[in-house]
């Protein structure tokens, strides 16, 4: 795996979501163990699995978060896009 840093996230955004390439990428202050998280502009975030073993969680989150967001009484984040593995 490539080191997960701002440069990698910027390349992935440029490749896969050029409509958001103008937004600033900044690391979050505290990132988790399973994912590395970055701010994308002021309203979005980018989460990348820290190891290949954590990649299946992405599919689960993309399936369940939109469903749960409609059923829970508190707001939760929902995915707006899902990228693909890249050689970036």
N, CA and C atoms as an extended XYZ file, in Angstrom:
264
Properties=species:S:1:pos:R:3:atomname:S:1:resname:S:1:resid:I:1 pbc="F F F"
N         0.840       -1.196        0.000 N   UNK     1
C         0.000        0.000        0.000 CA  UNK     1
C         0.876        1.247        0.000 C   UNK     1
N         0.349        2.290       -0.599 N   UNK     2
C         1.027        3.582       -0.589 CA  UNK     2
C         0.861        4.228        0.781 C   UNK     2
N         1.799        5.106        1.156 N   UNK     3
C         1.555        5.891        2.374 CA  UNK     3
C         0.284        6.722        2.178 C   UNK     3
N        -0.548        6.751        3.183 N   UNK     4
C        -1.801        7.508        3.088 CA  UNK     4
C        -1.541        8.896        3.651 C   UNK     4
N        -1.498        9.886        2.754 N   UNK     5
C        -1.208       11.255        3.156 CA  UNK     5
C        -2.004       12.220        2.275 C   UNK     5
N        -1.847       13.499        2.534 N   UNK     6
C        -2.591       14.529        1.798 CA  UNK     6
C        -2.333       14.418        0.297 C   UNK     6
N        -1.093       14.192       -0.084 N   UNK     7
C        -0.749       14.099       -1.502 CA  UNK     7
C        -1.514       12.968       -2.193 C   UNK     7
N        -1.579       11.816       -1.564 N   UNK     8
C        -2.322       10.687       -2.134 CA  UNK     8
C        -3.805       11.023       -2.267 C   UNK     8
N        -4.374       11.597       -1.231 N   UNK     9
C        -5.802       11.940       -1.272 CA  UNK     9
C        -6.070       12.947       -2.388 C   UNK     9
N        -5.218       13.940       -2.532 N   UNK    10
C        -5.392       14.927       -3.608 CA  UNK    10
C        -5.354       14.255       -4.983 C   UNK    10
N        -4.425       13.310       -5.166 N   UNK    11
C        -4.340       12.593       -6.447 CA  UNK    11
C        -5.600       11.772       -6.706 C   UNK    11
N        -6.074       11.077       -5.681 N   UNK    12
C        -7.277       10.263       -5.843 CA  UNK    12
C        -8.499       11.122       -6.165 C   UNK    12
N        -8.619       12.253       -5.488 N   UNK    13
C        -9.741       13.164       -5.757 CA  UNK    13
C        -9.654       13.685       -7.189 C   UNK    13
N        -8.467       14.098       -7.599 N   UNK    14
C        -8.289       14.615       -8.965 CA  UNK    14
C        -8.667       13.558       -9.999 C   UNK    14
N        -8.244       12.318       -9.785 N   UNK    15
C        -8.534       11.222      -10.725 CA  UNK    15
C       -10.015       10.857      -10.783 C   UNK    15
N       -10.620       10.722       -9.610 N   UNK    16
C       -11.937       10.102       -9.541 CA  UNK    16
C       -13.095       11.075       -9.310 C   UNK    16
N       -12.790       12.213       -8.726 N   UNK    17
C       -13.834       13.202       -8.425 CA  UNK    17
C       -13.315       14.605       -8.750 C   UNK    17
N       -13.008       14.865      -10.017 N   UNK    18
C       -12.412       16.161      -10.371 CA  UNK    18
C       -13.280       17.353       -9.999 C   UNK    18
N       -14.579       17.134       -9.847 N   UNK    19
C       -15.462       18.244       -9.453 CA  UNK    19
C       -15.151       18.752       -8.048 C   UNK    19
N       -14.425       17.970       -7.255 N   UNK    20
C       -14.050       18.375       -5.899 CA  UNK    20
C       -12.552       18.668       -5.769 C   UNK    20
N       -11.819       18.639       -6.875 N   UNK    21
C       -10.365       18.810       -6.824 CA  UNK    21
C        -9.947       20.186       -6.317 C   UNK    21
N       -10.827       21.171       -6.404 N   UNK    22
C       -10.500       22.521       -5.932 CA  UNK    22
C       -10.590       22.642       -4.400 C   UNK    22
N       -11.172       21.648       -3.739 N   UNK    23
C       -11.344       21.710       -2.283 CA  UNK    23
C       -10.052       21.328       -1.564 C   UNK    23
N        -9.790       22.019       -0.471 N   UNK    24
C        -8.580       21.753        0.307 CA  UNK    24
C        -8.685       20.415        1.039 C   UNK    24
N        -7.586       19.668        1.041 N   UNK    25
C        -7.489       18.402        1.772 CA  UNK    25
C        -6.595       18.631        2.984 C   UNK    25
N        -7.127       18.300        4.166 N   UNK    26
C        -6.356       18.435        5.408 CA  UNK    26
C        -6.587       17.186        6.257 C   UNK    26
N        -5.543       16.683        6.911 N   UNK    27
C        -5.762       15.536        7.799 CA  UNK    27
C        -6.596       15.948        9.007 C   UNK    27
N        -7.418       15.034        9.506 N   UNK    28
C        -8.140       15.315       10.744 CA  UNK    28
C        -7.149       15.230       11.892 C   UNK    28
N        -7.495       15.844       12.999 N   UNK    29
C        -6.580       15.874       14.139 CA  UNK    29
C        -6.311       14.470       14.681 C   UNK    29
N        -7.364       13.678       14.839 N   UNK    30
C        -7.225       12.312       15.339 CA  UNK    30
C        -7.872       11.364       14.342 C   UNK    30
N        -7.079       10.468       13.794 N   UNK    31
C        -7.598        9.502       12.830 CA  UNK    31
C        -7.688        8.142       13.507 C   UNK    31
N        -8.563        7.289       13.020 N   UNK    32
C        -8.764        5.981       13.627 CA  UNK    32
C        -7.704        4.969       13.226 C   UNK    32
N        -7.857        3.763       13.729 N   UNK    33
C        -6.921        2.683       13.420 CA  UNK    33
C        -7.254        2.037       12.075 C   UNK    33
N        -8.537        1.819       11.813 N   UNK    34
C        -8.964        1.121       10.597 CA  UNK    34
C        -8.920        2.006        9.357 C   UNK    34
N        -9.090        3.300        9.543 N   UNK    35
C        -9.150        4.247        8.430 CA  UNK    35
C        -8.262        5.447        8.699 C   UNK    35
N        -7.850        6.103        7.614 N   UNK    36
C        -7.211        7.406        7.699 CA  UNK    36
C        -8.231        8.392        7.144 C   UNK    36
N        -8.460        9.458        7.891 N   UNK    37
C        -9.527       10.397        7.541 CA  UNK    37
C        -8.947       11.780        7.274 C   UNK    37
N        -9.502       12.435        6.266 N   UNK    38
C        -9.073       13.768        5.858 CA  UNK    38
C       -10.303       14.634        5.633 C   UNK    38
N       -10.187       15.927        5.962 N   UNK    39
C       -11.229       16.890        5.608 CA  UNK    39
C       -11.111       17.158        4.113 C   UNK    39
N       -12.242       17.276        3.451 N   UNK    40
C       -12.284       17.691        2.055 CA  UNK    40
C       -13.172       18.920        2.016 C   UNK    40
N       -12.535       20.080        1.945 N   UNK    41
C       -13.286       21.317        2.080 CA  UNK    41
C       -13.815       21.429        3.500 C   UNK    41
N       -14.901       22.180        3.666 N   UNK    42
C       -15.471       22.409        4.997 CA  UNK    42
C       -16.592       21.447        5.363 C   UNK    42
N       -17.097       20.687        4.397 N   UNK    43
C       -18.302       19.904        4.672 CA  UNK    43
C       -18.194       18.411        4.387 C   UNK    43
N       -17.081       17.964        3.832 N   UNK    44
C       -16.956       16.539        3.509 CA  UNK    44
C       -15.691       15.972        4.126 C   UNK    44
N       -15.633       14.659        4.157 N   UNK    45
C       -14.415       13.988        4.600 CA  UNK    45
C       -14.122       12.820        3.673 C   UNK    45
N       -12.873       12.421        3.667 N   UNK    46
C       -12.399       11.281        2.886 CA  UNK    46
C       -11.848       10.274        3.875 C   UNK    46
N       -12.292        9.034        3.737 N   UNK    47
C       -11.792        7.967        4.608 CA  UNK    47
C       -11.212        6.872        3.734 C   UNK    47
N        -9.976        6.501        4.025 N   UNK    48
C        -9.308        5.434        3.290 CA  UNK    48
C        -8.927        4.330        4.263 C   UNK    48
N        -9.153        3.068        3.898 N   UNK    49
C        -8.751        1.971        4.785 CA  UNK    49
C        -7.237        2.008        4.999 C   UNK    49
N        -6.811        1.829        6.238 N   UNK    50
C        -5.383        1.880        6.547 CA  UNK    50
C        -4.648        0.615        6.121 C   UNK    50
N        -5.363       -0.476        5.954 N   UNK    51
C        -4.800       -1.753        5.501 CA  UNK    51
C        -5.820       -2.431        4.593 C   UNK    51
N        -5.365       -3.297        3.721 N   UNK    52
C        -6.265       -4.007        2.802 CA  UNK    52
C        -7.333       -4.802        3.553 C   UNK    52
N        -6.998       -5.307        4.716 N   UNK    53
C        -7.953       -6.110        5.495 CA  UNK    53
C        -9.180       -5.300        5.916 C   UNK    53
N        -9.065       -3.977        5.958 N   UNK    54
C       -10.184       -3.135        6.380 CA  UNK    54
C       -11.061       -2.684        5.210 C   UNK    54
N       -10.656       -2.967        3.991 N   UNK    55
C       -11.411       -2.530        2.812 CA  UNK    55
C       -12.854       -3.048        2.780 C   UNK    55
N       -13.144       -4.290        3.202 N   UNK    56
C       -14.548       -4.745        3.169 CA  UNK    56
C       -15.498       -3.890        4.011 C   UNK    56
N       -14.979       -3.204        5.006 N   UNK    57
C       -15.830       -2.338        5.827 CA  UNK    57
C       -16.439       -1.208        4.998 C   UNK    57
N       -15.727       -0.781        3.970 N   UNK    58
C       -16.221        0.309        3.123 CA  UNK    58
C       -17.551       -0.085        2.485 C   UNK    58
N       -17.622       -1.308        1.975 N   UNK    59
C       -18.870       -1.781        1.356 CA  UNK    59
C       -20.007       -1.829        2.373 C   UNK    59
N       -19.714       -2.303        3.564 N   UNK    60
C       -20.739       -2.366        4.615 CA  UNK    60
C       -21.249       -0.970        4.957 C   UNK    60
N       -20.336       -0.032        5.119 N   UNK    61
C       -20.733        1.335        5.458 CA  UNK    61
C       -21.565        1.960        4.341 C   UNK    61
N       -21.146        1.746        3.095 N   UNK    62
C       -21.902        2.314        1.971 CA  UNK    62
C       -23.293        1.720        1.863 C   UNK    62
N       -23.456        0.494        2.292 N   UNK    63
C       -24.775       -0.130        2.272 CA  UNK    63
C       -25.636        0.347        3.437 C   UNK    63
N       -25.091        0.341        4.644 N   UNK    64
C       -25.899        0.524        5.846 CA  UNK    64
C       -26.061        1.961        6.329 C   UNK    64
N       -25.087        2.818        6.123 N   UNK    65
C       -25.218        4.186        6.643 CA  UNK    65
C       -26.422        4.935        6.063 C   UNK    65
N       -26.690        4.856        4.759 N   UNK    66
C       -27.893        5.538        4.256 CA  UNK    66
C       -29.186        4.982        4.859 C   UNK    66
N       -29.234        3.698        5.094 N   UNK    67
C       -30.420        3.085        5.705 CA  UNK    67
C       -30.562        3.539        7.148 C   UNK    67
N       -29.470        3.457        7.895 N   UNK    68
C       -29.508        3.846        9.307 CA  UNK    68
C       -29.815        5.327        9.485 C   UNK    68
N       -29.321        6.161        8.576 N   UNK    69
C       -29.541        7.607        8.725 CA  UNK    69
C       -31.024        7.969        8.692 C   UNK    69
N       -31.823        7.149        8.016 N   UNK    70
C       -33.267        7.406        7.940 CA  UNK    70
C       -34.009        6.877        9.163 C   UNK    70
N       -33.410        5.954        9.878 N   UNK    71
C       -34.081        5.295       10.997 CA  UNK    71
C       -33.684        5.839       12.369 C   UNK    71
N       -32.512        6.441       12.458 N   UNK    72
C       -32.023        6.920       13.751 CA  UNK    72
C       -32.562        8.310       14.065 C   UNK    72
N       -32.674        8.600       15.336 N   UNK    73
C       -33.171        9.915       15.752 CA  UNK    73
C       -32.054       10.961       15.818 C   UNK    73
N       -30.810       10.548       15.620 N   UNK    74
C       -29.701       11.492       15.617 CA  UNK    74
C       -29.059       11.485       14.236 C   UNK    74
N       -28.478       12.610       13.839 N   UNK    75
C       -27.875       12.660       12.507 CA  UNK    75
C       -26.564       11.872       12.456 C   UNK    75
N       -26.360       11.153       11.373 N   UNK    76
C       -25.083       10.477       11.129 CA  UNK    76
C       -24.643       10.798        9.705 C   UNK    76
N       -23.361       10.681        9.474 N   UNK    77
C       -22.829       10.925        8.133 CA  UNK    77
C       -23.277        9.830        7.180 C   UNK    77
N       -23.501       10.219        5.943 N   UNK    78
C       -23.811        9.241        4.907 CA  UNK    78
C       -22.865        9.464        3.727 C   UNK    78
N       -22.500        8.415        3.036 N   UNK    79
C       -21.576        8.547        1.903 CA  UNK    79
C       -22.187        9.368        0.769 C   UNK    79
N       -21.357       10.197        0.139 N   UNK    80
C       -21.797       10.935       -1.044 CA  UNK    80
C       -21.136       10.378       -2.304 C   UNK    80
N       -20.059        9.616       -2.131 N   UNK    81
C       -19.366        9.000       -3.261 CA  UNK    81
C       -18.449        7.906       -2.730 C   UNK    81
N       -18.129        6.961       -3.609 N   UNK    82
C       -17.189        5.897       -3.254 CA  UNK    82
C       -16.175        5.778       -4.377 C   UNK    82
N       -14.925        5.935       -4.025 N   UNK    83
C       -13.863        5.790       -5.005 CA  UNK    83
C       -13.497        4.336       -5.204 C   UNK    83
N       -12.601        4.116       -6.133 N   UNK    84
C       -12.112        2.779       -6.439 CA  UNK    84
C       -10.618        2.705       -6.164 C   UNK    84
N       -10.091        1.498       -5.958 N   UNK    85
C        -8.640        1.360       -5.810 CA  UNK    85
C        -7.940        1.951       -7.034 C   UNK    85
N        -6.761        2.497       -6.798 N   UNK    86
C        -6.054        3.196       -7.865 CA  UNK    86
C        -4.555        2.959       -7.747 C   UNK    86
N        -3.861        3.195       -8.822 N   UNK    87
C        -2.396        3.124       -8.816 CA  UNK    87
C        -1.774        4.433       -8.335 C   UNK    87
N        -2.606        5.426       -8.004 N   UNK    88
C        -2.105        6.733       -7.549 CA  UNK    88
C        -1.168        6.520       -6.405 C   UNK    88
